[in-house]
Amino acid sequence: MATKNTTSMRCIFCRKSMTGRADKKFCDDGCRNAFHNMKSGESYSATRKINRQLRGNWLILNDLLEVGEEQAAMEDLERYGFDPHYVTSLEVREDGATVYGIYDFEYTRDKDGVVRFRRDQRYPPRGYR
């Protein structure tokens, strides 16, 4: 009967001493899961930050539209936490106007800083909340 190649080593997560196969990296499933969760959390933090801001922008426009507002000054939107650097689409129309999109909303800005927004008619209204 063949014997397994065993050696003494340390868990790469908790650094406990362990024995087992030569290519074993973790002492148990808990350390393996914790290690991979920590590693993936670092790589997704930028994505979570961007999605959080996009959702925040969407909620601001949605709340204003629900109370009947269809325009607001950009400085007022920014005071609510709106960040104009985060959009999901950008379109330059033939007349030169730039249309910004945030999911199912689209908005334009005029020279005076007034933002006009509406729900994009290509998308049916949905309950995001």
C-alpha positions as MATLAB code, in Angstrom:
seq = 'MATKNTTSMRCIFCRKSMTGRADKKFCDDGCRNAFHNMKSGESYSATRKINRQLRGNWLILNDLLEVGEEQAAMEDLERYGFDPHYVTSLEVREDGATVYGIYDFEYTRDKDGVVRFRRDQRYPPRGYR';
ca = [
       0.000    0.000    0.000;
       1.351    3.450   -0.911;
       1.870    6.008    1.859;
       0.820    9.643    1.476;
       3.529   12.279    1.380;
       2.907   14.206    4.624;
       4.871   17.051    6.100;
       4.555   19.674    8.855;
       3.548   23.177    7.793;
       1.551   26.277    8.857;
      -1.940   27.435    7.841;
      -1.601   30.501    5.581;
      -4.502   32.236    7.346;
      -4.136   31.603   11.099;
      -0.525   30.376   11.077;
      -1.356   27.293   13.215;
       0.888   24.294   12.811;
      -0.758   21.479   10.839;
       0.066   18.172    9.253;
      -1.271   16.617    6.105;
      -0.629   16.594    2.414;
       2.375   18.538    1.177;
       0.122   20.942   -0.781;
      -2.301   21.632    2.104;
      -2.699   25.394    2.714;
      -5.385   25.720    5.405;
      -5.934   23.947    8.714;
      -9.735   23.793    8.266;
     -12.689   25.013    6.191;
     -13.177   28.062    8.431;
      -9.685   29.373    7.701;
     -10.076   28.624    3.987;
     -13.402   30.510    3.837;
     -12.125   33.434    5.909;
      -9.036   33.760    3.709;
     -11.023   33.807    0.452;
     -13.699   36.138    1.845;
     -11.005   38.578    2.964;
      -9.265   38.388   -0.410;
     -12.437   38.883   -2.466;
     -13.612   41.689   -0.176;
     -10.541   43.726   -1.053;
     -11.054   43.333   -4.792;
     -14.752   44.268   -4.691;
     -14.497   47.315   -2.430;
     -14.159   49.726   -5.378;
     -17.172   48.167   -7.085;
     -19.245   48.430   -3.914;
     -18.295   52.102   -3.532;
     -19.295   52.907   -7.112;
     -22.585   51.009   -6.869;
     -23.395   52.714   -3.559;
     -22.930   56.157   -5.144;
     -24.911   55.234   -8.274;
     -27.774   53.997   -6.110;
     -27.555   57.176   -4.020;
     -27.767   59.332   -7.147;
     -30.739   57.280   -8.363;
     -32.547   57.615   -5.021;
     -32.106   61.395   -5.005;
     -33.596   61.754   -8.499;
     -36.355   59.263   -7.695;
     -37.325   61.049   -4.460;
     -37.500   64.392   -6.262;
     -39.566   62.949   -9.093;
     -41.987   61.351   -6.604;
     -42.792   64.795   -5.152;
     -43.325   66.254   -8.628;
     -39.948   67.894   -9.207;
     -38.447   67.533  -12.690;
     -35.538   69.915  -12.300;
     -33.137   71.114   -9.624;
     -29.960   73.116   -9.334;
     -26.852   70.949   -9.443;
     -25.588   72.582   -6.244;
     -28.788   71.485   -4.471;
     -28.417   67.937   -5.760;
     -24.811   67.860   -4.578;
     -25.941   69.070   -1.161;
     -28.186   65.972   -1.000;
     -25.162   63.780   -1.831;
     -25.503   63.570   -5.621;
     -22.169   63.064   -7.379;
     -22.297   63.938  -11.113;
     -19.142   61.898  -11.796;
     -21.091   58.648  -11.367;
     -23.362   57.789  -14.304;
     -24.301   54.587  -16.096;
     -24.551   56.068  -19.586;
     -23.592   59.127  -21.551;
     -24.959   60.261  -24.898;
     -24.123   63.314  -26.983;
     -27.095   64.189  -29.163;
     -26.914   65.709  -32.636;
     -27.745   69.146  -31.235;
     -24.668   68.889  -28.964;
     -26.604   68.300  -25.738;
     -25.117   65.743  -23.381;
     -27.585   63.336  -21.801;
     -26.424   61.516  -18.681;
     -28.021   58.288  -17.531;
     -28.363   56.709  -14.110;
     -30.087   53.371  -14.590;
     -33.601   54.281  -15.793;
     -33.194   58.052  -15.318;
     -31.729   60.493  -17.771;
     -30.796   64.092  -17.145;
     -29.312   67.118  -18.888;
     -27.542   70.147  -17.474;
     -27.923   73.642  -18.833;
     -25.382   76.458  -18.669;
     -26.948   77.867  -15.490;
     -26.412   74.591  -13.596;
     -30.043   73.527  -13.737;
     -30.504   69.778  -14.062;
     -33.612   68.512  -15.853;
     -34.348   64.856  -15.246;
     -36.935   62.286  -16.188;
     -37.414   58.581  -16.226;
     -36.166   57.124  -19.522;
     -39.300   56.001  -21.358;
     -37.524   52.925  -22.743;
     -37.630   51.386  -19.266;
     -40.880   50.662  -17.444;
     -41.092   51.982  -13.872;
     -40.005   49.447  -11.284;
     -40.016   49.350   -7.510;
     -36.330   49.561   -6.604;
     -37.058   50.250   -2.969;
];
